[in-house]
Amino acid sequence: MSEALVASRTAGTDVFVPAASGGLQFWRRLRTQRAALGAAVVVALLVLVALAAPLLTAIEGQDPTSYHPALIDSARGGVPTGPLGGIGPDHWLGIEPQTGRDLFARLAYGARVSLGVALAATVVQIAFGVVLGIAAGLGNRWVDELLSRITDIFVAMPLMIMSLALLAIVPPAFPRPVLVTLVIGLISWGNIAKVVRARTLTLKELDHVAAARLSGWGAWRIARRELVPGLAAPVLTYAALLVPQNVTVEAALSFLGVGVKPPTPSWGQMLTAADVWYQAAPQYLLLPAGALFVTVLALTVLGDGVRTALDPRAASRLRVGTGRRRETKADTGSRGDSV
Amino acid sequence: MTGFGGFLARRAIGTLLTLFALSVIVYVVFYATPGDVAQITCGPRCSPAQVHQVAAQLRLDDPLYVRYGHFLQGLLAGQDYSTGTSVEHCPAPCLGLSYQSDQQVTRLILAKLPVSLSLVFGAMVLWLVLGVGTGVLSAWRRGRLSERVLTALTLAGTATPVFVIGLILLIVVCGELRLLPFPQYVNLTDDPEQWAWNLLLPWVSLALIEAAAFARLTRSSMLETLAEDHIRTFRAYGVGERSVIGRHALRGAFAPVIALNANNFGSAVGGAVLTETLFGLPGVGQELVHAVNVVDLPVVVGMVLVIGFFVVLANAVADVLYAVADRRVVLS
């Protein structure tokens, strides 16, 4: 099939137009995958909730850190007094046992921490991975050897263990979400660096990059002008898989009590205290657990979709039989993946 | 066999170099931090005299590389520590002293290691069986309803953090249904049956997450193999579908599964830390979390080194197994 021509649907008829730009083509291929599209909507909603957390809690009339001792039955060990764990017009999702803090507010602000840390950590991972990967790919034998060894060590490093350990030695005064972001980002950039290095080695041999090198361009200019466009697809593919992983790691660290610390709310941290209260206030456990599940699931499905959209041939190889038809449909941009 | 022997030698040297580099990085990161290392190591309740003694034992006046050399010497040959009144000998893999718990770090870790090994290796059997089984089944039942259900379950498995699955299992199985008592670790040597029953839930929690990754990998590499020419030839010769799937396609998935099992070892250890904390298993992971919370620096460093050692070793073993399974690797 010709890559130069893609069909695009305009005003109900199929007309052949010259190949769309990379971004547009990517979007078309992503759009044809219903699961990925659904996941993208969920992710967008989560991001919206995270961004609008102050607004939403203002509408509810609550904030994530105020204690409400009046709503707590201290005689029964601190369970919420109202029915259903204190759900009502003032507290949309009920209140936390023992403290009486508003659960909706904590959940919404927890989304900020969860998504903010995960995305920022991914940016750090990409930055390190791309810079070191390009340096290894463009550098001479010794630079490559040294950087590749260092990368190997970081690939082998168990992220959870190293993060745990590093979080121990940083003074508590350091802002925790920033710290967790940096720790995750600085430890697990190795795989991106490997992908980027391998891709750089391939790109280096291509005519346009070779021409730039022969023209005496500096490494920085070559990297920025000639390499980065070719690196975007593999980096994006890998980064899309890193985001859900980072969400999980942040939640895990906070669950263990070394990540984001109170009073800043975080889903992982909410789960730490929740298991004792599952009978009196089940939503105290189920809400953060569900939020984590939905977030990681949506990000994973979206990540798979991004990979399929960026490399449809690799993805369709795995769909023997119906694969060819699906690929054709994905490329033509029609929305017919209803098998 | 020079090819394979040379490959083994190269891998062994590479592994040793990686271990050395790991120890340097870990040592520098944790012992060259700004701040009073002696005070941190000794703990918040130490008197100035004790801090002074710790500083002398850590040789804080020496330059960093001398201190590292001293540390490495303890690791390889053992070391003597004077505790003011008496001299304590710390034998060969000496990871230093925990001043806060007043114990040798190596002994502390060795005491906790059986619990963690029981957890990880038991779960590993489970996740390999579950994961590869699910992967084979969903590659075999391609396009049918059972494949979709399996794929959906697998996806849900990858998306659920281990502590969420563990928490829910704990509440449902032990709390509501009362099928099992709340887990309490029993030594394998004391009572093997109780050991297994008490580890059942932790094994399942840890294995479900890891199995999902294996199911996805097994499925995709089997499908990739099934699309290859030699499989078409087998089918054309009339080889039965069961044999094509079970013998020939599965062989294609073998090497990637081995590689993933080793590469996931690190993440499985991370999962084990969470599982131990959740189920209250007194393993290395729980000790690490405790050491991190009270900032017991020698224990933290020792744990990181020991776990890093196992992870690097797992990667090396996997490379060799991979080469045995797929000889083309040796040539590259």
Interface residues (C-beta under 8 A of the other chain):
Chain A: R149 I150 D152 I153 A156 M157 P158 L159 M160 I161 M162 L164 A165 L166 L167 A168 I169 P171 P244 T248 A251 A252 F255 L256 G257 V258 G268 L271 A274 D275 Y278 L285 A289 L292 F293 V296 L297 T300 V301 R317 L318 R319 V320 G321 T322
Chain B: L17 T18 A21 L22 I25 V29 F30 T33 G35 I40 R142 G143 L155 A156 T158 A159 T160 P161 V162 F163 V164 L167 I168 L170 I171 G175 S220 L223 E224 L226 A227 G266 S267 V269 G270 G271 V273 L274 T277 L288 V289 A291 V292 N293 V295 L297 V300 V301 M303 V304 I307 G308 V311 V312 N315
